[in-house]
Amino acid sequence: MSYILGISALYHDSAAALLHNGQIVAAAQEERFSRRKHDPRFPENAIRYVLEEAAIDLKDVSNVVFYDKPFLKFERLIETYLATAPKGFNSFRMAMPVWLREKLFLKDLLVKELRQIEPGFSPEKLMFTEHHVSHAASAFFPSPYEEAVVLTVDGVGEWATTTVGIGRGNELKMVKELHFPHSLGLLYSAFTYYTGFKVNSGEYKVMGLAPYGEPKYRDLILDKLVDLKDDGSFRLNQKYFNYTSGLTMTNKALEKLFGQPVRKPETEELTQFHMDIAASVQAVTEEIILRITRALAVEYGISNLCMAGGVALNCVANGKILRDGAFKNLWVQPAAGDAGGALGAAYAAWHQELNNPRTVSDGDMMHGSYLGPSYDEDQIAAELTSAGAHFTTHNDSEIGDLAAQALADGKAVGWFQGRMEFGPRALGARSILGDPRSEAMQKMLNLKVKYRESFRPFAPSVLREDVADWFEHDGDSPYMLIVADVQKSIRREMTDDEKALFGIDKLNVKRSEIPAVTHVDYSARVQTVHSDTNPQYHSLISKFKDLTGCALVVNTSFNVRGEPIVCTPSDAFRCFMGTDIEVLAVGNCLLRKEDQDQSLKENYETKYELD
């Protein structure tokens, strides 16, 4: 029996993942345990968790695999500085102490940290994979395909920013690379910065803002910033960017080109200009991705595409890849960002380095991405009692009945069941749920529960067997990584006056029979719910359908803005008491807000640093 431990750490979204004979045992991000969003530190808590899930010690692990090769990254830092010197001295000066103290001697640091868990840990067990190999392995090896083209797109790994691999059986061969500083991820991050959002966490806000605008600057971006070829390869004009040599993403030349300065985060209002900029960079991103995928489909003649890397979380682009039809099938790793690199590193070692055979499943090998900790009823009751909670206990059927009725009554319901999700999306294990038929639900959840920008859209969780009745999509989307349009039969067309409203004011216009999950462009980020991977969540939505005729619920992650998704029953109770969530179902325990000790209320609106 062989265990492989994968680790991603020290950049952002640290995580650990454990394989046993090539099968996933457990995976989790460090942030869920430390309660520090995007925690980049060594993932000691996540490692301890995955070992505990397997009931083993670190000494029982055959290899520990790190998802990156730090010497190659250091080479890029040095060469980039030399290419831009003396311009880049400040960023070089700030980066160098961290590299000399930690990252350049990463093997020693990792051994030291691992010996905190297992004093006798042998350095011989430690392995390293390249960043994009980790991403590619996480995309292909757990996928449902025997053969696939594998595309990874992110900011930057060591040198690579975009890679193409061909996966066959237990082999993954990397065949193409695009190198720093030419990066689609960094282009999107530059506009994230320019529109006043935080890089490496606010990119999805730009994607959510885009439908409120018009892509007026698409051609300007393609003319001045991006030299795009027919096959999707491109070069970025570094005249307008500052990320190679400075401490910001963009510079004055870009501000002059678009006619406005960088938006001040939090303090400066979003205007139509910012919405149009968001729409424009989203349109450019889609154009680049579609050119790449069309060219790859023609070149390799393979019908399956797998994707990972941060840009693979752009579910609008993913939906367009699927509808474009160049590839018949698409599978995206649910933990597509750096956290998923831990899983990919373990897979790369198991299949590539150790040449072990691979199992292919009709669905996939991710178990619905429910790979984190779970709690039995005794643990839940003990934690809630210790926290001062008042609750009633019910069987599985009753808890579903009560939660479904609360949703039908228009209440926000915290839903904490089974194993926690791996990746950035809540998929019905650590979720806040609502009634999608409610015209007020989107605004209420954003402002009173999540404490975040009102324009942010919410996703529908829909019964897999009913998805085509509600959306223009009739396939699996278990990881909320595909955007599809709402069916025309349930839409309400906007009047000319409503179409003329200022972007965010369109939020108040009812656009369909399920307004809480219908974005302003009639799209939705769909999660299909499957009875085999999450029977309890499937049952809840079925009960809601029986009550209302509606086969879907609003699903958003169980946290407030800036907080990691809840991990423990105690986390769930604190968030419940810090927000306007009205009902909480934790395992078989049901809590109602009016029954709680009001002195336990917390102010969650200002508790966490804004993301």
N, C-alpha and C positions, 0 to 999 in steps of 0.2 A: 504494500500500500504506500502510495506516494502523495505527499502534500506539497504544494507550491504556494508560497505567499508572495503576492504582488503588492508593491508600495508605490504611491505617487506622493510627492511631498516637496516642500520648500519653495514653491512658486505660487500657486494658489490651488484651493480645493484638494487638500491632501486626503488620501483615502487608503484603505487596505482591502484586499480581496484574497480569498483562499480557494484553491482548487484541490479536490481529492480525486486522484486518478482521472484528471481532465474534466471533472464535473464541478460546477460552482457550488460551494458550501455556503459562503456568506460574503458580503461586500458592504462597506459603509464608508461614508465620509466622516472625517474627524470633526467637522463643524457640528454634527448632530450631538456629539458627546460633550465637546468643549463649550458649546453655545456661542461660538464666535464665527460669524458668517464668513464663508470662503476661507476658513482657517488654513494657513499654509504650513503650519508647523509639523514636525515629525508626528505621524498619526499613531501615537502610543495607545490611545483609547480605542481606536478603530482596530488596531492589531490585536489588542487584548480581547475585544469582542469576537472577532472572527475565529480566534483560537478557542475561545470559550464555546462558541457555537458548535465547533467540531469536537469539543471535549478532549483537546490535545494541548500539549505544551509546545513552545517554540522549538525545543530540542527534537520534536517529532517531525519538523518540517525539513524536507529534503533540500530545498533552495529558497532563498529570498531574492526577489527580482525587483530592481528599481527601474522605473519607466523612462529613464532619461540617461544620456551620456554627458556628464558635466564637462569633460575636457573639450568636447566638440563645441559646446555652448560658450565656453571660455574663449576658444579660438575665434568664434564669431565676434565676441565682445572686443577682443584685441584688434582684429582685422577691421572691424567697423570704425573703431576709434582712429586707427592709422589712416583709413580712407578719408576721414572727415576732419582730422586734426588741423589746427587746434580747436576747431569749432565745438567738438564734442567733449571737451575736457571736463566740464561740470558733471555731465552724466557719468563719464568714466570715473571721475574722482569719487562720486557717491556710490557707484557699484563696486569699486575695487575692494574696499575693506570687507564687505560681506563675502566676496569671492575668496579673498585670502584667509578669512577667518573660518569660513564654513564650506562653501560650495566647491572650491577647487580641491579640497581634501574630503570630498563627500564620503568616500568609502570609510575613512576613519571615523567620521561623524556618525554614519549609519551603524557601524559596528559598536560604537560607544552607546548609542541609543538602544540598539537591540540587546546589548548586554544588561541594560536596565531591566529588561523583561526576562532574559535568560543569561545569567552570568557567564556560562560556558559557551556562548555562541561563537561558532568558528567562522572567521572571515572567508574561508574556502567555500562556504555556502552562498556567498553573495554574488549576484550576477547583475548585469546592466543591459538594457535594450535601448535602441534609439527611440526618441519621442514619437515619431510618426509610425514606426513599426508597432509600438504599443497601441496607438490609436487604430491602426489597420487591423491588428490582431483582435482587438476588442470588437471590431465591426464584423470581421469574417468568421472567426472560429465559433462564436455562439449563434451565428445566423442559420436560417433553415436551408441554406444552399450548399450543394456539393461543389459548385463552381460559381465564381462571381468576379466582377470587376470591383475593386475596393478603392474608394476615393476618400482621402482625408484632407480637410481644409480647416486651418485655424490661424492664429496670429503668427507664431513661429515656434519651432521646436529647437533643435540645435542650429541647423541652417535652413532646413526645409520649412515651407509654409503651406505647400500643397503637394500631395503625393498620390501616385496611382500604383496599385498593386494588383496582381492576379492571384486569386485564391483557388486552389484545386485540392480537394481532400484535406490532408493535413499540412499542405505546403502553401506558403504565401510568399510570392516573389514580387519585390518592389521594382517597378519598371520605369517610372518617371518621377521627377521632382521639380518643383519651382522653389527658388531660394530667396531668402531675406535679401533686401528689404521689400521685395515685391510680394505682397500678402493681401489676400482678400479679407482675412480676419482683421488685419491692422487698418485697412481702408475703412471697414465698418466701425472699428473702434475709434478711428479718427473723427468720424462724423458723430459717434456717440459723445465724444468729448466736446465737439463743436456745438452740439445741441444742448449741452449742459448736464449730461448724465455721466455717471461714473464708469470708467473703462473697466472691463472684465466683469461687470455685473449689470450695467444699464443697457446693453445691446438689445435685449428683448423689449425694452421700453421703446427704442427707436422703431423696432418692427411693429409694435402695437400702435405707435403714433402714425405710422406711414399711411394707413387708410384714410386719415383725416385730411391728407394733403394731396396735391397733384405733383407728378414727377417733372416739374418745370425745369429742374437743373440736371436732368439725366444726360442730355446731350453735352452740356458744359463739362460735366464730370468726365465723360468719355472723350471729349475733345482735349481737355487740358490736363486731367489728372491721371487717366488710365489709357495706355496704349494697348488696346485689346485686339487680339488676332482671332481668326475664324475658328481655331481649335480651342479657344478659351484661355490660352496662355496670354500673359499680360505683363506689362511693366508699369510701375507707378512713378510718376514724375516727382522726384524728391524735392523739387523746388517748393512744393506746397506743404511738406510734412516736416515734423521736427523729431520724430521718434528715434531716428538713427543717432542723433547727436545731442538732443536737448532733453528737457525734463517735461515737455508737453507733447501732445500728439500732432498738433498743427501749428502753423506760424502765421505771421502777418500777411504773407502773400496769399494764403487761402482766404483770410478775412477780406482782403482787398478784392479778390476774385468774386466772392459772393456778396460783398457789399455790407456785411454786418460782422461785428466782433463775436467772439465766443460767448454763448449765453451763460450768465452767472447761475450756477446751480442753486436750486431751491428759491432764490430771491427774485429772479427775473421771470416774468410770465412767459408761457409758451405762446407764440404767435403763429399766424398762418405761414410765415416764412419758415419757422422750424418744422412745421408739419410738411411743407413742401420739400424741405431738405431731406427729411426722413423718407418721404415717398421716393425721392430721387435716388438716394443711396440704396434703398431696397430694390428699386427697379434695376439699377446697375448690377447689384449682387445677383439678382435673378438672371440677368442677361449673361453674366460671366459663367454662372453655374450651368445654365442650359447649354451654352456653347461647349463647355467642357464635357458634359454628359452625352450630348449628341455626337461629338467627335469620338468619344471613347466607345460608344455603342457601335459605331461604324467600324472603327479600327479593330476591335477585338471580337465582335460578333457574338458576345455573350449576353444572355437575356436578363441576368441578375446583377443588381448594383447594391453594394453595401457602403455605408458612410459612417464616419466618425470625425472628431475634431469639433471645436466650438461652433464653427459655421454650420455644421450639420444639425444644430439646434434651431436653425432658422426654418421653422415648420411651414412658413409661407412658401419659401423656395422649394422645400421638399414636396409640397403638394403640387407645385408646378412641374417638377421633375416627373412625378407619377403620371400626371395628366398629359404631359408631353408625349409619353409613350415610346421614347427612344429605348428605354429599358422596360421590359415587361413587369419586372418585380423590383421593389425597393425595400431594403431593411436598414434601419438606422439604429445604432447602438443607443439605448436610452440614457446611459451615462456617457454622452458623447464628448464631454469636456475632459479636463485633466484628471478628474476623479476616476473616470473610466480607464485611464491609462494604467492604473493599478491592476485592473482585471486583464487588460491587454498584455501587460508585461508578464503576468503569470501564464497566460495562454501561449505567448510567444516562446517562453522557455519550454513549456510542456510539449508543444508540437514542433517548433522550429529547431530548438537546441537539442532536445531529448528524443525527437523523432517518434513521438507516440502517436498512435492512431486517433482518429477523430470520429465522434458520433454526430450524426446529423438528424435533427428532429423535424417533423412536418411543421411544427410551430416555430420554436427556437429553443435555445438552451438557457434562457434568462429567468425562467420561472416567474414570468410576469414582472421581473425586476423587484420582486418582494424578497430581498436578500438581507435585510437588516434584522434587528432584535425584535422579538415578540415577548409578551408577558402573559403568564397564566392568570386565572381568575383570583387566586390567592394573592399573587404579587400585586395585581391591580387594586384589589380591595385594601391591602395593607398600605400602599402608597397614597391612595386617596384619603384613607382614614388619617394617616399621619399628616397630610396636608390640611386637614380640617374640613374636608368635603362632606356634603350630605348627599346620599345617593340611594337608589333602590336597585335591587338585583333581579334580573329576568333571565329566561332562557333565550337561545339564539333566535327563535321565531318571534318571541315577544319583543326583543330589542329592535328587530327590523320593523315590526308593526308600529312601535311607538315612534321610531325615528321617521318612518315614512309619513305618519300622520302629522308629525311636527313640521315636516317639509311642506306637506299639503296645506298646512295652516299658515304658511308664509314665514316660518321661523328659520333662522340660521342655525345649522346643526354641526357641531364638531364630531367627527367620525374617526375613531382611533381603534383599529382592528388589525389583528394579525401582525405579520412581519413588516417592518418599515421599508419603504422604497429606497432603491439605490439610484442615484441620479437626481437631477434638479426638479423633477416633476412629482407632485403628489398624485397617486393613481388609485385612491380609494382605500388606503391604509392609514394615512395621516392627512386627512382632508377636512376642509370646511365645505359643507354642502348647502345648497339653496334650491328654491323653486324656479326653474327657468322661464315659467310663464309670467313671472312678476315683472312689471315695468320698472319697479323701484329697486329690484334686487342688486343689479350691477353697481349702482351708485352707493347703495347702503353698504354692501360688502366692502367696496373700496374705501369709503370714507369712515365708516364706523367700526369695521372689523379689522381690515387690513391696514388702515391709516396710511393710504398711499394715493397716488395720483388718480383722479376720477376717470381718466380716459382709458385706463388699463382694462383690457378685455378679460372675460372669464371663459373657461372651457366647459363644454358639455361632456359628461360621461353618459354614454348611450349604450343600451343593450345591443350586443353585436348583431343579433338576429333582426333588429329593428332599424339599424343605422340608415339603410337606404330609404326608409320612409321619411326621414327627417333631413338628410343631407345628400348632396350629389356625390356620394362615395359609397361603394359597396364592397369594401375590403376590410382587412384587419388594420387597426391603428391603436394597438393596446398601450402605446407609450406616449400618446398625446403629441406626436411629432409630425402630423399631417394636418394641414389646413384644407378644408373643403367648404364649398358654398352650401348655404341652407337651401333646401328644396324650394323651388319656385311656388309650389302649391301652398306653402305656409307663409310666404313672404307677404308683407304689406308694402307696396310701392310708395316711396316718399313723394309728396307734392313738390311743385317747383319752389314754393316758399320754404319748405323744409330742406330741400337740397341747397338752397342759398344761405342757410344758416352758417355761422362761424363754426369751424370744425367741431370743437368739443360740445357745442350746444346741440349737435345732432344726437348726442347721448340720450337726450330726453324724448326723442322721437321713437315711437314703437315701430319696429321694422319687420317684425314677424310674430308668429304665435309663441315664439320662445325668445323674447327680447333680451333676457338677461345673458344669453350666450350668442346673440347675433351681433357681430361687429358692424361698423358703419358701412362696410362694403359687402354686407350680407355673407360674410365668411364666419367660420368657427374653427377653433383648434380642437379637433375631435379625438376623444378617447373612446375606443370600443371596449366594452366590459364583457369578459368571457367567463362562463360558469366554471370552466375547468381551472383557471388560474386564480380567480377571486370569487368563490361561490357566495360568500356573505354579502359582498357589495352588489353582485348580480341579483341576489335575492331582494336586497333593499330596494333597488331600482325597479324590480318587478312588482314589488308591493306598492311603490309610488305610482307605477303605471296602472295597477288595479284600482287605485283610489282616484286617479286623475285622467287616465287615458294618455298620459305623457310618459314616454319610455326613456327619459333622460333626466339628469339632475345637473345643476351647476356644481362644478368641482373646482376648488382652489386650494392651494397648499395651506396646511394648518400651521400658520405663523402670522406675525405681523411684519410690516415692512422693516427690513434690516435684521430680522431674527431668522436663524436657521429653522427649518421645519422641525416640529416637536419630535422627540425621540421616546420619552418615557411618559407614563401616566401623570407624573408630577408636572412635567413640562406642559402637558395638555391642560391640566387643571389651572395652572398659573395663567396660561394664555386665555383660557375660558373666562377667568376672573378679571383679566385685563382688557377685555373687548366686549362688544355687544352680541357675542354668540349667546343664544338663548337656551340651547339644549346641548348636552354633551353625552355621547355614547362611547364609553371606554370599555372594550370587551363587553361583558354583560351587565355593566353598571351604567345606570342612566342618571344624569344630573340635570336639574332644572335651575336656571339662574335665580328664580325667586325663592328657592329653598336654601340658598347658600348664606353663610355668615357674611354680611355686607362689609364687615371690617377687613375681610380678606381681599377686597378689590384692590387691583394694582393699576397704575397709570402706564399702560403699555404704549401709549402714543409717543412718548419721549424716551422709552427705556433703551432702545437700540439705536446704534449709529445708522443713519440713513444709507440705503444702498444706492 
